[in-house]
Amino acid sequence: MKKGILGSILCFLFFIGTSLAQNGSSLQLNDIYKNNVYGQKGFGPVRWMKDNKGYSTLESNKEIGGRDIVKYDAKSGARSVLVSAAQLIPQDKKVPITISDYQWSLDNNKILLFTNTRKVWRYHTRGDYWVLDLKTNKLARLGQSLPSATLMFAKFSPDASKVAYVSELNIYSENLEDHKIDQLTKDGGDNIVNGTFDWVYEEELNCRDGFRWSPDGKHIAYWQSDTKDVGTFYMINNVDSIYSKPIPMPYPKVGTELSTVKVGVVSVENGTSKWFKVPGDPKNNYLARMDFIPNSNEVMIQQLNRRQNTNKVYIGDIQTMDLVNILTEKDDAFLDIHDDVRWLDNEKYFTWSSERDGWLHLYKVSRDGSVVQPITKGEFDVVEINCIDPKGGYVYYIASPDNFTQRYLYRSRIDGKGEAERITPSSNAGQSSYQISNDAKWGIQVFQNAVTPPVYSLISLPNHKQRRILEDNKELKAKFDALELNPKEFVKVDIGDEVLDAWMIKPKDFDATKKYPLLFYVYGEPAGATVQDNWGGGSLWDQYMAQQGYIVMSVDNRGTKTPRGNKWRKSIYGQIGILASEDQSKAAKKILDTYNFLDPSRVGIWGWSGGGQMTLNCMFRYPEIYSSGLAVSFVSDQRLYDATYQERYMGLLEDNAKGYHDGSPINFAQHLEGNLMIIHGTADDNVHYQSFEMLVNKLIEHNKMFNMMSYPMRAHSINERENTSYHLRETMEVFWKKNLPAGGK
């Protein structure tokens, strides 16, 4: 209902493919969703080399096909081919393998190549792995005795003599000298999951790769999940056979049983596993993070309770299996898990992200947890840690103290002294992200804003001098500019007890003396934000609708994922769908009062996933404001969604039954007055089609008229199978033009 959908919507808007000629200078729906006219170019994937003096990337080999792995010297720009596509042709093949991703061994002498990939839930995490030894020029496919395209998360041992991976829910180790394969776990399958995770851990805790090599390469620490007590949800495939096929998936809904999860350590030599006895019921706690402490036989384990308001940090000895609780983080509402642990000062200290002072900051914590010192400080949030450079004495991070819609690079001293220093120049107004070398002397910057597609540059640090442009997407920029669209206008909306960020797009032929229909795009949940000064595929759907004669707007209500402090983000706790829809309604009224070119009788709202739920809540709770609404892939009853997400933001059902009831739009369907369309994919493994059907049932019960569209065997993003994205957007356009008449009057 969150993370994936924002990215999925954007993916619709910039399919990468062959650019075709535009149809005049107007924005055409088929050019966006069928013809790939507005394809965006990327750069990479980039890997900084061990010496930090250069980086590797992938480039097409025009002679034989495939891609070369090339190195660029950061200072001089000198290019050298590290691995030619010719080296990646298997003995029994005529063409190079297709590289989806790659990783270097620590000594940069071997490279691990991921290919022939398959999607597992949202991401392509299963496929084949090959190893190329640069000293011997030997190319070998791993796991040759195992079924093809079943390997996951392969990674080198510290000395690069072995590679470990998961296949069909068990962990294997393969010796790279003779390619002998050792099966380290043997109980994986059915309800036992080794070295990876069930659906909810992947979706809500960002856990996919479920094992870690020990620093000495003798052991592997790993997660094991037992899903036997998790309820099974069945999706039905009715389109690929004359008989329907049920698709079972363990999926813990609100208030139901979770997987039993534990962390163990297996010996690479003999395959014997031992288990940490982490205190507490394994069914009612999450083991959200685990990793080895460098240069040790100890692991750090983070245990999040079911309410997700307490995170206990343990250090466990893999020899004795003893555990020590060194740190406990608590919050009155909920805690987010962060991946910002970096060990310092010969592993005497580690870095730790916390909102304990009301803002998200980085701290330096002693190994026993007795000392907690702030590294970053001030009334702003650290959005993301980019690089921690102990030798140079700085941490580099993304923040935006003055504009919540933008993102800039800052640095602060690791010793906590001095003030935060902004590194991104003022000329780069918008959002920047960075991939920084380990010595913090170089970085790949990706700069973008609402009218500028991503520009990839090599910069030197800390002076932020642009050395080379790697990809500027100038062709896409030229096409976008040629459309002569009105850019997003970023505005503030004062709703009385808070000032909200919003954007507005006006039609190309806007006439301030006329009155236009107002169409809101909404998300509004804690997992994301819509009001961002980034490219976002050019917001081409929003621009298209504006071109048809609509004023398109989006507002970020309280509780959205913006860097406005703990109070802002936690205000939504226990009242998902309640406070946010109230904020949205207040914002709509304020906007209608502020701009006299808006027609109060023509106000529409639409959203996807959490935004679909928000659309329904606004339509049902404030029918006097919104005359039409369109909800896609929505949750109608919060009890139907997964326990991990919903309980994080709503608390446990037993503690907040009223909140769950009042935040669920299905319980207010009887108040529908306007025009409503609902859309869902029947193979949605995230927000189940059940949510759609239950709302349909409720609307029928109350004799409410509505439009509906189901997409067979499409998942949460409704983009699988031929012509789906184009058909979906045409369906949406037809609804809006029929029910929210376009144009100024």
QUIBEL-V667203 format. One line per field, one symbol per residue. ss: DSSP state (H for helix, E for strand, C for the rest). phi: phi as a letter, one per 20 degrees, with the letter a starting at -180 (. if undefined). A space follows every 10 residues. Layout:
ss: ???
phi: ???
This chain:
ss: CCHHHHHHHH HHHCCCCCCC CCCCCCCCHH HHHCCCCCCC CCCCCCEECC CCCEEEEEEE CCCCCCEEEE EEECCCCCEE EEECHHHHCC CCCCCCCCCC EEEECCCCCE EEEEEEEEEE CCEEEEEEEE EEECCCCEEE ECCCCCCCCC EEEEEECCCC CEEEEEECCE EEEEECCCCC EEECCCCCEC CEEECCCCHH HHHHHCCCCC EEECCCCCEE EEEEEECCCC CEEEEEECCC CCCCEEEEEE CCECCCCCCE EEEEEEECCC CCEEECCCCC CCCCEEEEEE EECCCCCEEE EEEEECCCCE EEEEEEECCC CCEEEEEEEE CCCCCCCCCC CCEECCCCEE EEEECCCCCC EEEEEECCCC CEEECCCCCC CEEEEEEEEC CCCEEEEEEC CCCCCCEEEE EEECCCCCCC EECCCCCCCC EEEEEECCCC CEEEEEEEEC CEEEEEEEEE CCCCEEEEEE ECCHHHHHHH HHCCCCCCEE EEEECCCCEE EEEEECCCCC CCCCCEEEEE ECCCCCCCCC CCCCCHHHHH HHHHHHHCCE EEEEEECCCC CCCCCHHHHH CCCCCCCCHH HHHHHHHHHH HHHHCCCEEE EEEEEEEECH HHHHHHHHHH HCCCCCCEEE EECCCCCHHH CEHHHHHHHH CCCCCCHHHH HHHCHHHHHH HCCCEEEEEE ECCCCCCCHH HHHHHHHHHH HCCCCCEEEE ECCCCCCCCC CCCHHHHHHH HHHHHHHHHC CCCCC
phi: .bhfffffff fgebgeaffd ffemdeedff ffdcelfdfd edbofdcffg emebcdbdcf efednmceed ddfffengdb eecegffdef gecdcffeee abbefgemec cdddbleced lecedcrdcc ddeffdmedb eemfedgfld eclfbffgem eccdbdblmc dcccfeedlf ddeeccdfpl eecdmbcfgf fffddldcfd bbffgemecc ebecddefee feddeceddd afdfcfdebf beegndfefe cbdccdfffc medccfefgo ffecbdefbb affglbdcdd cdddfffmdc deddddefee mfcceebcdc bfdbdeeddd ececllmecb ebebdfdnce cdcdcfgenf dcdfedbpeb defbedaddg ffncddbebb fdbfedbcec bcfffnemdf dfdffffefq cccbddffem ecbeeddbbf ccfgdecece ceflefebee adlfffffff ffflefffde cdcedoeadd ebcccdffeg cfedddfdde dccndfeabd ececflmnlf ffffffffod edcbcefgnf ecfdngfffe fegmbgneff ffffffffff fffedfeddf eccdbbacmg ffffgffffe ecffedebbc ddleeecffe effffffged mfgfebgfff ffeefgfcff efceeccccb efdfeedfgg fffffggfff geleeadbbd dfldefelce mfmffffgff fffgffffdc genfc
